[in-house]
Amino acid sequence: MLDQTNLLHSLVVNYTLNDNKVDSFVPFILETIANYQLLDTEKVGQEAGSAEQGSVHKWCTRINSLLQSKVSGAKWAGISFVKISIQQSETLFIQNLQSWSSALLTLLTRPESTLILSDVILTLSNIFGKTINKPELQREVTSQQLPRFNTTLLNLSENQELLPTIFDALSQSCIQFPTIFRPFVENTQKLCLGVLDGTFDYESSVVQSAANCLASITNTGGKTNSLVHWKSISLRLIGSLNFLLDRLFDTIDEEKHASNNLPQFEFPSVSDDYIIAFPILFSRFQCLCECIISLVSLPTSIPVHVPMNQFLDFLCRVYNVCDGSFIVNKDKNEFYTLMLGVPSLYVHSNKVLSSLIICAGEYFTRHLRLISDIILKLLDQSKDKWLLRNSTYRLTSLCIQKYGIGFVHFVSSPLLASIIDDIRIKQKPQRDVLTDVISNTGKKGGKNKKRKITNSDELINSGIQEFNNVNVDVQISALEVLKTLLMVDGSSIPYNIRSTIDNIILSRILAPFSQLTNSSITTRNESDIQLKLYECLLALIVAPSAFQPTILPHALRIFSSGLKAQPRQLQLFSSQALAICDLMLHSRLPPLQRLPNDSISLSEKNIHESESKETEPKENIEPKENSDEHLKNEGETIEPSIHTLKFSEIDMIPEHSDKKRVHSGDGSDFDAEDQARMFKSFRSDDYTDSDNEDEEMPEIVPDGPDSDYESLDE
């Protein structure tokens, strides 16, 4: 057995003595210490002899020397060695806490590089965090060093590259030691609001960390009661957003809301020129929405009162903006500039609404009709806006998962029509190239005539082409909503729509992905879409229709071929799906153990040559004869054998020229009069069951478990 004392001694002597070269050996040293656990507390304490204690003492002494070195690489090496020492050895942490924390704080006050300062901040946060359950260390070290650490962090805030690390360290300090951090709450809040004023992109790490930091100091509490402080901050955020919308919606005809009088945070004023002001205001709106999402998502120590009425008024104010909201006597160019950013307002409002739904639980059951109208309006307006459509589908999927059939009842027919339109395979009409060539050669020379006739690309691509030009992310989101909808209420979908969905899913699985898209990068997109299609196919089997034959034989064939698919994730899902199918076929027997070598390969060649081959023996499970005739009437032909798959042209939902009526299987029509309800002004008080507008909202705990409702009043 190797002597670990000699190993640690070799590392110290051979690789750490030269300050100019030690940084190049840091990865090797850390990996060796991690593999052999050379600094483990038990080995150092119980088996420790004089030689072992001497090696550990040399290690700690060398760390102190590296931290005081004048070489930047040596300082970085010393910080890395401190991290792994306190991670492996509790004894080393307690013995060297005072010296290491003082040395690191000294480094933090010097003009070091951003890399070193960032590592020092992370290491000190980890050191102070390990003293939470150690009162003696808190009294001797943390209570003295942590205020100095917080002050230094605020002084370093001018370095924008360090801001994400600073905000994370301040958040951790506020959560772990709220009493010590209380004098720094006000300055930290000002620092966070300075980042959230729209000068930074909302997707940047600094905005995300600033939003989390502001939410942390709000949830922990300031100098006042934590409950009052949380509600005050949330109302001021809503007031700031309403004040921002007052400037943006200057050309919009809207109602006056009582929530406009809410208190607000003071942000820098913007220019009177809307061309300069609008981009800043849009960015500020996005940042404040991210802050609200963090505020309602992070856990609180005590139950807090969420001002749901004010949140709903703010969201409805955004969703009410549309093309017909323009005031006649206002500047039309300003209105068009506003409409450029309205989809972004919708997307971030969807994020806020999703966070509130997760936070509030069953509270929104009284507002399901309002939410359904908002979603249907967004689906109708986002046909060419992929980011907004993707966001709307995600919100829809969350609502279906949260509220089940009660929400599906409001959106089923128009939602399915939108999903089918996004995932269906479209066909280009056939074009006779030779006829065009003959008609255009009357006045053309022979050279041009020869060029046209021998244009092989046109001759090859002149036939019917299948394609889908919808964004890949939108297709994935639409398939996710379809899967969730099938699992919740798949058996109640009308027969004609359900048959169309079956045909589309099977056709998309069997069609090569390269023929459906013009994208050159298809590997990742193909695997993601194929996985979602397989999930939808399994949902079709789990929730079968009572009025049409099952597609289980085709699913067995497809899942068997999926065992030999290239993506590993698709193989795993196919194996799980086959196990579920086996439980359906043989409810009292365990699922069959299938290996990839035993799976049946399903290729395009087998599909096209299936008609010319002899009919193979039937399996035990096959569709009924009357079921085949039933499907033939709907435009789909399915052979009895599961080894032969043949599809005719797929009958989709009838498309009318006026686009104003969608037929459902139960005989009810969703006509223009019903659809007009989507474009009226959304007001939260129109959808509440109570007539008292001043009714107090119940207390809602953002981090508490959501209790599912038992039933919905129809």
Steps between C-alpha positions, in 0.01 A plus 500: 500500500627844409608725783283811467746700709763456233250589228407831663867572575589436135231741380619775732869459424488428128221728375429790741837650587544705181260796500546562130402148390260380768189620311574257214494205744174597677268263301733203560535578873126540553422179312755303702369632833143422396585145387697403810315719752835615635345765725217290641418589862481145635830393348675810625349472848483129584793349308710812529859447599770757530593461132141544382442802721823646367387459139167666571676782684730557200193506274328769710819702530547489124142622447562803721817578304319476166223734619761765588700456179550782251433270203138489384519135399629403843215689669247319283664167591479582872128583469438170322686309772291674769180384326596134493643510853179626664301260282686186612610577853284645775804512725699712257201730459471568874874534557565741211170688479633820656821520299351400164199733525723795594739429212213470250337822620834675455516376142148631443607854584793499258487576124508140384372348177132420458568126505677515836238731654217274383668191651565687826133601528378145436750353750410749775128437447564128538712556813238716673224260398675209676477686834118502513466216753813594694415778752857532630641558152223750428589703806876495439517527120173551314360785709829689453594413143159484324411874535838588354436251219158652417641853498780395267251338262297820476817698432593261216164547326653743251664201331219378274673168430482419872133595544351148455743357758440793737122463483521125565727556801272771642196274455669216683614731779150644539334156515752340737564795734202738478578680826857584399386599150218732611708824490585428135144439373436854377827536308462154350148581384623817328773301330247244372261766369789671323551184294127449437445844343529368143869565432579125496345226291245301696658168394842594636628336816527834679125568466409150617730524802375851585137384486579203726691726741211748526258212557729352768528820702123550461413149617744518792363834614643839566476723803119461516276197523580244231132459402447874455834542324424223245161645409644852478773396257257303280258795480783739415613270219145496358481878536830541314373282217173695477689829490715358222191389306352850533782630284492209255121501459465870437340424161281216634134541587471328838307522823641663810593254771512563872833316515662794315515685832725240661841605639797440275878488491687798363680426175692739274271698273502426128503730201181660371581364156323166472763368257765522772274427799313191381796256481603597855144465628458160334824379661395640839166321469679171435737545795220587744302197383802282574511654846131420563558141383787461749298665775204262476714193425751508787385355835409722794551434869139592586171512304462824304208677338526501118308796344331291232247767400776748418697236311197407290418865423855554381497188280159580349622849419778350288283235334237760401740670258428403139496648151167671557598685820639807325369847597414691185648838595838358612824454307462195279875448464532472878223240498683294236820524704312373803359205304856392421552413868152373588589131433785536751254642756272201439784249544614641835142536620458129426803429717356703787162329466666158500689583819180621666318180398775288654506720810125539557383147432122466495438874533477544123218247463259793527681668209521207257272666247716814507820302451346293221388814314851646531659183364261473206561864410877451511478187284298688242744795492824297504474302178813667361663585835690189602635622835154608615341179375757288680441695821122463464526125451711469815244698698223280359683181596544629856129587530395157372730327749383723784124515443427196286171448325349816645738709292491271196124556478559868408779458242470151351369562146697816401812372675495172307448690174812710572707195595398311187587798284849518656593131482328384182694415185421745223529420130607719213281458187641311205650715224548388140847624410494371140185697425667816628807430289298447180292812559808715556712379204314684225730802504799346669819383335609139478766543764248629753258225402760234568576652838137492605434144388811360668440676833500185712423679827169627370412164347572315822328746735201570279281238665302523821730592789429455870630768734441673832629855528397551864777578747643190667453635853136578422447145371655354815283720724189415298572127530555540874160670535342226288651228719377669817155553351475136391597375845240724667205481262605293201198270506257792463651650185251492208546214255599701192763701689633190674532317169691793353737505796566127464579539131731796557699332779547177305587683179754726674672202662526312172600799285873584478574821687724637225202523262292705745740784566743719313738529794856380445546416867254216551667255735397655831164621368418160359571316824302751710195494274512121461503457877195727538321311222567171678367648824182613323464153345516343845243750627267401214522140615462572871189716438325321209186623329181305553381560143792386284738203480815505703835569338674265741625262224672787320640632828652159579672499164630857541619454859678179400687686229577774753718254694754526219473877455819701517412737789546321831213692656262374231612142564427532872157649438413229247593235755275661762218539249520132403483404867178705531360335187580157640307583815202597283515176303580269791384665819599203720843433352820702542626699201724322250872564524597637159856559383602726213611197295152349518327812377348531156655756267250737343649682204362699217587220259284252690207740488515556125560133419234366736234491228708276271596250769292204599271543793676383815322297773278702723592573859281425796387859519344650186225750421149379446358480149220742566757740640690501169185585309425770752839663444475472122195722509713769664774490238756272669586144398661270756582142406411227749862391553716710727798427272345695212429871535334690219357847509292686247461871495415627844171679546548803713245723665306682226641845438245763400593809313362733764684322788211578733358159596650186651280192510517265795386141517215563741312721253584832664658780297763746613395792275595863467262613776670272749842605377420869542513447875877461478556859385298684759664685785625264771407612849563287803190623680278369216618146566477482878213329675475760772325833454712670762792665325676579828500140616826409670702231326596192702853463624706292263830337586726504192711207618219294646363186332215547258177333600306358207137590472247220509258616234395798293156656478382463147 
